[in-house]
């Protein structure tokens, strides 16, 4: 499974950004017909808006991907200590290139597994997880590691695909996306996500648009 995920993101690195940002006509059609017209750019703007530009603390971005949504935000967060983790070195290489081009020096990139992160307990003030939770092979470990490394009072911010909202999206996730290695079952529903969060977090915001869910939750 791990090798399949690496291969899938190596294969898609040339068109990944256009696909998720709807930068091409085919990606706009793709989101309109298969994902219920969701605007990834707007969801990213809302999620990133929950993080203060003046943050003077530690943020973990996992998976950082190519940093296509976050580079401009991180340029403004000059006081923050930002760690960017991804399983795919191909994605990290693109993120590092973006950071260099933008003159960003306060972001550290690291190849690693969200299910076994090399950070101490209660390390981060924020954990940002954009387009990741539907990819992680072991979602129980991913949630546990995020909880472990987040400080009490810290916030988990996430957006990702959830099952049970759009029949076409569910079919796409189970067949094409899973076969290609971009998604990894089993997939949570919106109810499953609430049940994961409620024992350890106060849910501050949670929204479902099309087949995408995004939330803001504070660790107790």
PyMOL commands that set and color helices and strands:
alter all, ss='L'
color gray80, all
select helices_A, chain A and resi 2-12+16-21+25-34+40-49+71-76+89-102+139-149+167-180+190-198
alter helices_A, ss='H'
color red, helices_A
select strands_A, chain A and resi 58-62+81-86+107-111+124-130+150-161+201-209+212-219
alter strands_A, ss='S'
color yellow, strands_A
deselect
rebuild
show_as cartoon
